[in-house]
């Protein structure tokens, strides 16, 4: 019915009719490789909470995919998102502690200044590429600051991130796999000097995540865990937030009446950001591995089965969201799954919401009459939904 490795024409432009069909006709959809897609909200919500039956450890999946000696295997099997306790518990505790209210409050003025500077730089230009000039520039600076990476060294981070996360796609070309492996190697080499300097010259662990990862008592990470989770923080915080901002600006360009509503009622920006996340989830798919045989929707699923969690479909489930295909800026409640759920709820969700609130809100204040121009191009990936190019006229 639906094969993740053979996507239908037009899927990347609009996957939601396909997700609707999955929810209605095949809520547990077997794939040719034996894996299973789940697309209903209730199923995903249950799985996020049942960490005994559905685990995040992907060694059994990534070994055959990448080879157990490859850089991609080392990265993805040591990063927070594809791990269970005890590693997940240790790393998550460090990251949650670093995202404390004091640290986030100290970041907000700098984020306001960054967004204002980027908006100033666009002033007077006939046409602007919103991903390069705005949406993609914000999280690189924020996460770079979070880890204390010198600004003059940040240029290659976006390309490495795209290559490493792109290697999570269900089907890879040899070129994509090679680029992903090389990007992990280059990223580790890039981090070496920064990490060694921070070991010798620690900063305030209350606001510097890298210092906290290195020096937090009782939460020692191995060298591999340290390097790979630094890469994970940079990748996860960059790609998803870029997609959030780009998707939000495209949605508001596509629905001018909603943009007018948000301009007239700027206090709606907080709930609007969650609606952008629900409507166009930056991360469309997650994964779990079954530890026991289960039956869902009449389908028997053996232990050891790779489960694809279709967050993009669950976030438009009419059993949970009234008028799910309509953008309702003041939607309450809005228990979307864009940040996953349970023990693996995104550590950076408060930071991501803050970035979206400030970026989109300030953009509308400065350029309320912008238009998205022909030539917008999606990233062309299944797991992450965003734009590779989003040209606009600012008005």
N, C-alpha and C positions, 0 to 999 in steps of 0.2 A: 504493500500500500504506500509506504513512505520510507525511503532509504536515505539515511544521512550521508551516504557517500555518493549518491546520485540525485542531487537536488533538482527539483523541477525548474523550468525556465521562469524567470521573474521572482524566484524565491527571495533573493536578497533585497529586492525592492519592497516586497510586501509578503512576509512569511505568515501573517496572521490568519488568512483563510485556510492555510494548510494546518496550522495549529488547531483551528476550530474543528476541522474535520477529524483530526486525531482525537480531540477531547470527546467528540460525539460518537465516532464510529470505532475507534481503536485506542481507548485510553491506556491500554498496555499493548504497545506495538512492537512485536518481535522484529529484529533486524536480521539481515542475512548472516551476520557474523555471530548471532546468538544473543547479542545485547538487546536491551528493551528500552523503549522510550515511554516515559510517563509524563502526562501533560495536564492532569487535573490538579487543582489546588489542594484538595484534601489529601491526595496521595503524597504530594511533595511535602506538605506540612507534617504528615505522619512520619515520613522518612527522615526529615531533618531532626526529629525528636527521638527517633529510635536508633541510637548510635551503636547498639549491639548487633542488630540484624543488618544494618546498612552502614558499612564502614567507608572511610575516606582514603585509606591506604591503597595506592594504585601500583604497587610494585608488580603485581601479577599482570596488570594491563600494560604498564609502560615498559616492562622488560622485553616482551616480544615486539613492541612498537618501535623502541629506540635502540635496543641492545643494552645490556646491563653495564657495559663499560663506557657508555657514551656520556658526554657532558649533559645532554638533555635529561637522561635518566637520573643522573646525580642531582640535577637541579629540582626536577619535579617530584622526586621521591623524598626530598628533604625540606621542601617548602611547606609552610604552614597549612595551606589549603588542602594538600593531598596527604595529610597525616592525621593520626589518631593519638590519644595519650600513649606514652608520656610526653613525646616531643611536642605534640600540639598544645598540651597544657602548659609546658614550660615556656614556649615561645609566645603563646597568646597572652600569658600573664605579664610578660615583659612589655608587649606591645600595648595592651590595655592600660597598663600603668603609665606608659609614656603619653597616651592620649587623654591624660587627665584634664579636668576643666581649666586648671591654671595654664597648662601648656597651650590648649586650644585658644584661650582668651588672649594669650600673648601673640598668637599667630594672626588673629583677625585684623589688627591694624596694618600689618605688613601685606596681608592679602588684599585689603582695600586699596592700598597704594599700588600694588602690582597691577590690579585690574584697571585702575585709573590710568596708569602709565601706558598700558596696552591700548586702551581706548584712545588716549591722546595720539599715539603713534598711527592710528588708523585715520585720524582727522584729515579731511581734504582729499582722500584717495577715492578715485572714481569706482574702483572695484577692490574688494578685499577677499582673501581666502581665509574664512573664519576658523578653520581647523589649525592651520599653520600660524596665523597671526593672533589667535585668541584662545580657542578651546584647548588646543594642545600645549600652549605655552604656559598656562596657569598651573596645572598639576606638576609639571616638571620642576617648576620653581618651588612649589610648596613641599614636595617630597624631597627635593634636593636640599632645602633648608632643614627639613625634619631630620635628615641624616648628616647635615653639615658638610655637604659636598660643595667644594668651591665652584662658584658660578661659572667661571671661565672654563671649567672642565665638563660641563653638562651637555654639550652638543650631541654626542653620540648616544645618549641614553634612550631617546625615543626610538631610534632604529633598532637598537638591541632589544628593547621591550617588545616591539611589534614582531620581531623575528622569533623570540622565545615563546611568546604567547600564541603566535600563529602556528607553532608546531603542535599545539593541542587540538588542531582541527582533526576531524575523523579521517580525512584522507590527505596525505602529504606527497608532494613531488620530491624527488631526490634533492633538487635544488633547495626547496624549503627546509628540508631536514638538515642539509649541510649548513645552511645559513643559521638555523637555530642553534646547532652545536657550536659553530664558531662564535656566535654571539655570547653564549655562556662562557666560553673560554676567554673572550675579550673582556667581558664584564668582570670576571674574577680578577684578571690582571689589572684592570682599572681600579678595582676596590683595594688591591693589596696595599698600596702606599697609604691610602686614606685610613684603612683599618689599623695599620701599624702605627701611624701617627696618633690616632685616637687612643690606642693602648698606652702610648707614652704620655699623651697629653689629654686626659679625659676632660670633657665638658660637664655641664650640669645635667645629671641623669634625669632630672625632673622634666627637662624640655628637649634633650638630645637623645633620640632613639638609639643611635649607634653606640653612644657611651653606655646606655642602659643595657643593650644587648651584650656588650663586652663585659661590663663590670657588675651587673646586678648580682648580689650575693645569693647563693643557693640556687641560681638558675643558669649555671654554666652551660654554654653551648659548645659543641665541638667546633673545630675550625670549619669543617664542611657545612655544618648547620648554620654557623654564623654567616659565611659568605652567601650561601644559597638563600637565606632568609632576608639578607640585605637586598639581593636581586629581586626576591619576591615582593618586598615592600615597594620598591621602585616601580616594578612592573604593574602590580595590582593597583596601586594608587594613581598611576598615570593613565593607563588605558581606559579604565572604567569611568574616571572623572572627565577625561576628554570626551568620551561618548555621551555622558550625561549632558554636558554643556552643549555640544554640537547637536544632539538630538533635540534638546529643548528649543534651541534657536530655530531649527528646521520646523518643529511642530508649530511654534508660534508664527512662523512665516507662512505655513500651510493653512492655518486657521486664524485669519486676521481678527475675527470677532473675539476670539479668546485672548489674543494679544491686546486688543483694545480694553477688554475687561481687566486684564492684569495691570495695564498702564493706569487705568482709572482707579483701581483698588490695589495699590502696591503692597498692602498688608497681606495679600493672598500669596505672596511669593513662597512662604514656608510650605503651605499645603500644595502649592503648584509644583514645587520641586519633587515632592513625592508622587504627584500625578505624572510628571514627566518620566520618572523612574518606572512607574507601573506601565504606562503606555508604550514606552520604547526602552525596555530593560537593557542597560548597557551590557550585562552579562546574560545571555539568553539560555545557556545550558550549563548545568552542573553534572556531577557524576558521583555515584556511590557503587559499592560492590557488596553483593549479598553474602552473608555468612551462613545462611540456612535456606532451605527450600521454602518458598512462599507461593501463594496463589493470589493473583490480583485480576479482577475483572474476567475471571474464568481462565486465565492463562497461568499455567504452572511455570514458575521461574526457579531454576535450580540454584543451589549454593554456588558462589563464585561467578555469578552473572554481573556484567557491567550494566548499570542502570543509568540512562540519560535522563536527567531531570530538566524538563522543558519549562524553565521559569517564564519565558516569553509567552507561552501558552497559558500557564497557570495564572498569570497576572491579568488575563482577560477571561477568566472563568466566570460565566454568568451566575453560577451558584454562589459566588462570593461578592462579585462586583456588579452593581446595578448599571445597566447600559455600559457594558465593559469596553465597547469600541468608541465611546464618547469621552473626550477630554473634559473633565469636570474639575476646575481649578481649586474648588473648596471641598473636594471629596473628603468626607469623614464618615466612618473610619476608612482608612486606606492601608490595610494590612498586606501590602504587596510583598513579594518575595525577591525583589531586586537585590537585596542584601543577603539572600539565602535565609537560614533560620537555625534555631537550636544552638548547639555548641559551636557551630561554624558560622554563626552570624558575623557579617563583615566587621572586623575590628575598627575600620576607618569610616564607619557609616556617618558619624557625627561630623567628621572633617569633610567628607564628600558632600553632605548636605550644606555645610557652610560654604564650600567652594561654589556649589550650584546656586545657592541663594544670592551670594554677592556677585558672581559673574553675570548671571542672567538679569538680576535686578538692576545692576549698574549699566549693563548694555542697553536695556530698554529705556532707562533714563536719558542716556546720551544719544541713542539712535532709534527712536521709536518708529520711524518710517522706513526701516530697512526692508529690502526685498531679497529673497533667495533667487539667484539667477539660474538659468539653464546650465547644466553641466555638473550638478551635484552628483557625487559618486560615492556609493556605499563602500565599506571596507572589504566586502566580498568574503566575509568569514561567517561561519555558522555560530560559533560559541560567543563571539563578541559582536555586538551590533552598534555600529557607529559610521561615521563618514570619513572617507579618505580625503575627500575634497568637498568643500561647501562654499562656493563663491557667492558673494552678496554685494549688492549696492546699498550703501548706508543711508542715502536719502538726505 
